[in-house]
Amino acid sequence: MLIRERNEKGGVIWGLVFFTLLAAFYGFRLSFPPEPYYDEVYHVASARNILKLQAYVDVHPALGHVVHALSLLILGDHSWVWRISSLLFSVLVVFLIYGIVKELARDRLAGFFAAGFSIFECISLTQARMMMHNSQMLFFMLLSLYCLILHTESGRLMRRKAFLLSGLSLGLGFASRWVALGIAPLIWLLLAKSKKRLQGGSERTKFWKDVFWGFVLVPVAVYLASQLVIPFLNGFGWSDVWNQSVNIFRYHTHLTEGHTYGSPWWSWPFMTRPIWYFFERKEGLVRGILCIGNPAIFWVIPLVI
């Protein structure tokens, strides 16, 4: 027991050290550029408007804007504060990748390698340094998986608790960006694995009740709760909790216009054209921020799988 307590204490200490180092690595010169760039132009404005209780118009749910607004409220309206929540969520994503792979492979070394590769795959690094909802959404998606894996792989979480925590995380991810539901097929595979262990009709009835509570009622309640900031904004009412979601759906289903940063989907695996988030010519120097995957990692993934 004493050895186990020492190992757990040592793990916490090393985890805090790694968290600090990774946050320092991701956050180096986080305040650059000092002005909003790319989609930050919209997100900074939305966060400011929420703090002033002014109406905002956006194509994503409210939770991400509320998180950003709280950052500004607590730390002030500075360029590094705009990006601090994305930074913290991105660092936590690395820890979740470690935990997920460790549980699936039942090997700590595999978890360390997966976490290490994720640090240098470049896209997450770029997303960690800008005011968007992507890092927040990814964190909750992976947290939803992790809670289920703790039930299906190690049994460290009882089924009902695992389903509720996983559904809560899924709801928070969905309340950040709708595309978080893209994790649903993986969740379904884990649920199928859990269902195979059941014996008898009564156990299956309880199983589906837990699924309904965890993955229907809880996510819907979390999503609606995250939208309750909307009626308190000037120009909005309680009906806009629903109307805002309808507007988001209409926007994404009727969006046909492209943009100069775009590239055809079939070119993405080849990574021939990065997204330039920021570009500047100043005093004879060219500097910018681009988003593109690390081919040394991305192109090897199919071989590893």
C-alpha positions in Angstrom: 0.0 0.0 0.0 2.8 2.4 0.9 4.6 1.7 -2.4 1.4 2.3 -4.3 0.8 5.6 -2.6 4.4 6.7 -3.4 3.9 5.7 -7.0 0.7 7.7 -7.2 2.2 10.7 -5.6 5.2 10.5 -7.9 2.9 10.2 -10.9 1.0 13.4 -9.9 4.2 15.3 -9.4 5.6 14.2 -12.8 2.3 14.9 -14.4 2.3 18.5 -13.1 5.9 19.0 -14.3 5.0 17.7 -17.7 1.9 19.9 -17.8 4.0 23.0 -17.0 6.6 22.2 -19.6 4.1 21.5 -22.3 2.1 24.6 -21.5 5.3 26.6 -21.7 6.2 25.0 -25.1 2.7 25.5 -26.5 2.4 29.0 -25.0 5.7 30.5 -26.1 4.9 34.0 -27.4 1.2 33.3 -27.2 0.4 37.0 -27.4 1.6 37.1 -31.1 0.1 38.4 -33.1 -1.3 41.2 -30.9 -4.4 41.5 -33.1 -7.1 38.9 -33.8 -6.3 36.7 -36.8 -8.4 34.3 -38.9 -11.6 33.3 -37.1 -10.4 35.1 -33.9 -11.9 38.2 -35.5 -15.4 36.7 -34.8 -14.6 34.9 -31.6 -13.0 37.9 -29.8 -16.0 40.0 -30.8 -18.4 37.4 -29.5 -16.7 37.0 -26.2 -16.6 40.8 -25.7 -20.3 41.0 -26.6 -21.3 38.3 -24.1 -19.4 40.2 -21.3 -21.4 43.3 -22.2 -24.6 41.2 -22.5 -25.0 42.3 -26.1 -26.4 40.0 -28.7 -24.0 38.0 -30.8 -24.5 36.1 -34.1 -22.3 33.1 -34.7 -22.4 29.7 -36.4 -21.5 27.6 -33.3 -23.2 27.0 -30.0 -22.7 29.3 -27.1 -20.4 27.3 -24.7 -17.1 28.1 -26.5 -17.9 31.8 -26.4 -18.9 31.6 -22.7 -15.5 29.9 -21.9 -13.6 32.6 -23.8 -15.7 35.4 -22.2 -14.9 34.0 -18.7 -11.2 34.1 -19.6 -11.5 37.7 -20.5 -13.5 38.5 -17.4 -10.9 36.8 -15.1 -7.6 37.7 -16.8 -8.5 40.8 -18.8 -8.8 41.6 -22.5 -5.3 40.7 -23.9 -4.2 38.8 -26.9 -2.7 36.0 -24.8 -5.9 35.7 -22.8 -7.9 35.2 -26.0 -6.0 32.0 -26.6 -5.4 30.7 -23.1 -8.4 28.4 -22.9 -7.4 26.8 -26.2 -3.9 26.3 -24.8 -5.1 24.6 -21.6 -7.5 22.3 -23.4 -4.8 21.3 -25.9 -2.4 20.4 -23.1 -5.1 18.3 -21.4 -5.8 16.6 -24.8 -2.2 15.2 -24.7 -2.9 13.7 -21.2 -6.1 12.2 -22.5 -4.3 10.6 -25.5 -1.9 9.1 -23.1 -4.7 7.7 -20.9 -6.7 6.3 -23.8 -3.8 4.5 -25.4 -2.5 3.2 -22.1 -5.9 1.7 -21.3 -6.4 0.2 -24.8 -2.8 -1.2 -25.1 -2.5 -1.8 -21.4 1.0 -0.4 -21.7 2.3 2.9 -20.3 5.1 3.1 -22.8 2.6 2.9 -25.7 0.7 5.8 -24.0 3.9 7.8 -23.7 4.7 7.3 -27.4 1.2 8.3 -28.5 1.2 11.4 -26.3 4.6 12.3 -27.6 3.6 12.0 -31.2 0.5 14.0 -30.7 2.7 16.9 -29.4 4.6 17.1 -32.7 1.8 16.5 -35.2 1.6 20.3 -35.6 -2.1 20.8 -36.2 -2.9 20.6 -32.5 -0.1 23.0 -31.8 -1.5 25.5 -34.2 -5.0 25.1 -32.8 -3.7 25.5 -29.2 -2.5 29.0 -30.1 -5.6 30.6 -31.4 -9.0 31.5 -30.1 -11.3 28.9 -31.6 -13.5 26.1 -30.2 -11.6 23.2 -31.7 -9.3 22.3 -28.8 -12.2 22.6 -26.3 -14.3 20.3 -28.5 -11.6 17.8 -29.0 -10.9 17.6 -25.3 -14.5 16.8 -24.5 -14.7 14.2 -27.3 -11.7 12.4 -26.0 -12.9 12.7 -22.4 -16.1 11.0 -23.5 -14.2 8.1 -25.0 -11.9 7.9 -22.0 -14.8 7.5 -19.5 -16.2 4.6 -21.6 -12.8 3.0 -21.9 -12.3 3.0 -18.2 -15.5 0.9 -18.0 -15.0 -1.5 -21.0 -11.2 -2.1 -20.7 -10.3 -1.9 -17.1 -13.6 -1.9 -15.2 -12.5 1.0 -13.1 -15.8 2.7 -13.7 -19.2 1.1 -13.2 -21.4 1.1 -16.2 -24.0 3.7 -15.1 -21.3 6.1 -13.9 -19.2 5.6 -17.0 -22.2 6.2 -19.3 -23.3 9.4 -17.4 -19.8 10.8 -17.4 -19.3 10.0 -21.0 -22.6 11.5 -22.0 -21.9 14.6 -20.0 -18.6 15.0 -21.8 -20.3 14.4 -25.2 -22.8 17.0 -24.4 -20.1 19.5 -23.5 -18.4 18.7 -26.8 -21.6 19.1 -28.8 -22.3 22.4 -27.0 -18.8 23.6 -28.2 -19.2 22.5 -31.8 -21.7 20.2 -33.4 -19.1 18.2 -35.3 -18.2 16.7 -31.9 -20.9 14.1 -32.7 -18.4 12.6 -35.1 -17.1 10.6 -32.1 -20.5 8.8 -32.0 -19.4 5.7 -34.1 -16.5 5.0 -31.7 -18.8 5.4 -28.7 -21.2 2.9 -30.3 -18.4 0.4 -30.7 -17.5 0.6 -27.0 -21.2 0.3 -26.1 -21.5 -2.8 -28.2 -18.5 -4.2 -26.4 -20.1 -3.5 -23.1 -23.4 -5.1 -24.2 -21.7 -8.3 -25.2 -20.9 -9.0 -21.6 -24.6 -9.0 -20.6 -26.6 -12.1 -19.8 -30.4 -12.2 -19.7 -33.2 -9.9 -20.8 -33.4 -7.9 -17.5 -29.7 -7.0 -17.8 -30.2 -5.8 -21.3 -33.2 -3.7 -20.3 -31.1 -2.0 -17.6 -28.3 -1.5 -20.2 -30.6 0.4 -22.6 -32.0 2.5 -19.8 -28.4 3.5 -18.9 -27.7 4.3 -22.5 -30.8 6.4 -22.8 -30.0 8.4 -19.6 -26.3 8.7 -20.4 -26.3 9.4 -24.2 -29.7 11.0 -24.8 -31.1 12.8 -21.8 -27.8 14.0 -20.3 -26.2 15.4 -23.6 -29.5 17.2 -24.5 -29.8 18.7 -21.0 -26.1 19.8 -21.1 -26.6 21.4 -24.5 -29.7 23.3 -23.5 -28.1 24.4 -20.3 -25.1 25.8 -22.2 -27.5 27.9 -24.4 -29.2 29.6 -21.4 -26.9 32.6 -21.7 -28.7 33.5 -24.9 -32.0 34.9 -23.2 -29.9 37.3 -21.1 -28.3 39.0 -24.1 -29.8 42.2 -25.4 -32.2 41.5 -28.3 -32.7 37.8 -27.5 -35.4 35.9 -25.7 -36.1 32.4 -24.5 -37.4 31.4 -27.9 -33.9 32.1 -29.3 -32.5 29.1 -27.4 -34.1 27.1 -30.1 -33.9 29.6 -32.9 -30.1 29.9 -32.5 -29.7 26.2 -33.1 -32.0 26.4 -36.1 -29.9 29.2 -37.5 -26.7 27.2 -37.0 -28.3 24.3 -38.9 -29.5 26.5 -41.7 -26.1 28.2 -42.0 -24.1 24.9 -42.3 -26.6 23.1 -44.6 -26.9 26.1 -47.0 -23.2 27.2 -47.1 -22.0 27.1 -50.7 -19.4 29.9 -50.8 -15.8 28.9 -50.7 -12.8 31.0 -49.5 -9.3 31.6 -50.7 -7.8 29.4 -47.9 -9.7 26.4 -49.1 -8.4 23.2 -50.7 -10.2 20.2 -52.2 -10.9 17.4 -49.8 -9.0 14.8 -51.9 -5.7 16.8 -51.4 -5.8 16.7 -47.6 -4.0 13.3 -47.2 -1.2 14.7 -49.4 -0.9 17.9 -47.4 0.0 19.9 -50.5 -1.6 23.2 -49.4 -1.6 24.4 -45.8 -4.0 26.9 -44.3 -2.4 30.3 -43.8 -4.0 31.6 -40.6 -1.8 34.7 -40.6 0.5 36.3 -43.1 2.5 39.6 -42.9 5.2 41.5 -44.7 6.9 44.0 -42.5 10.3 45.7 -42.7 11.6 43.3 -45.3 10.5 40.3 -43.4 7.8 37.7 -44.1 6.2 35.9 -41.2 3.1 33.9 -40.8 1.1 31.2 -39.1 0.1 28.1 -41.0 -1.7 24.9 -40.2 -0.5 21.7 -41.8 0.1 18.2 -40.4 3.5 16.7 -39.8 3.9 14.1 -42.7 6.4 12.1 -40.6 3.5 11.3 -38.3 0.4 11.5 -40.4 1.7 9.4 -43.3 2.8 6.7 -40.9 -0.5 6.4 -39.1 -2.1 3.9 -41.7 1.0 1.7 -41.4 0.8 1.6 -37.6 -3.0 0.8 -37.7 
